[in-house]
Amino acid sequence: MQAQHQSSSDSKANTLANIDAQSARHLMAIRIVGTALFDYQVRKTDDARIRLECLTGFAKELGDIDAAEFAVVAQLLAGHSSTKHETTVRTFSLEGATL
């Protein structure tokens, strides 16, 4: 009996080759906009907000994200429409705590 081995010249499944260019652009746009969204939600700075708005707008204009994805970001930004952020200072006491 001889073992059957796949020849290196035979075609092999490659998931990267199966993704077309538009899908790859879409995934990259989601990654970039998602990173900017995360940065804005953590930092809450005007610069982070402007970066998120610009990147989302560019991705929408180029067709790399669709209207529904654009609307998600717009809705999140609308929830944080105030550019002034209040800082809450909390003090914690260990009085009465037992170990």
C-alpha positions, 0 to 999 in steps of 0.5 A, spaced: 500 500 500 502 506 498 500 512 502 497 518 498 499 525 499 497 531 496 502 534 491 504 541 492 502 543 485 495 541 487 491 547 489 489 548 496 484 552 500 486 559 502 481 563 506 485 569 504 484 568 497 477 567 497 476 574 500 475 579 495 478 586 495 472 590 497 471 585 503 478 586 505 477 594 504 470 593 508 474 589 514 480 594 514 475 600 514 471 597 520 478 596 524 480 603 523 473 606 525 472 601 531 479 603 533 477 611 533 471 609 536 474 606 542 479 611 543 474 616 543 470 612 548 476 612 552 479 619 552 473 623 551 477 629 547 475 633 542 481 631 538 479 624 538 471 626 536 474 629 530 478 624 528 472 619 529 468 623 525 473 624 519 475 617 519 467 615 519 465 620 514 471 618 509 469 611 510 462 612 508 464 617 502 469 611 499 463 606 500 467 602 505 462 602 510 455 602 509 449 607 511 447 602 517 454 602 520 455 610 519 448 611 523 451 606 529 457 611 529 453 617 529 448 615 534 454 614 539 456 621 537 449 624 538 449 620 545 456 624 547 454 631 544 456 635 549 464 637 548 464 639 556 465 633 560 464 633 568 470 630 572 467 626 578 472 626 584 470 620 589 474 619 595 474 612 598 474 610 606 477 604 609 474 606 615 470 600 618 473 595 613 475 588 616 480 583 612 
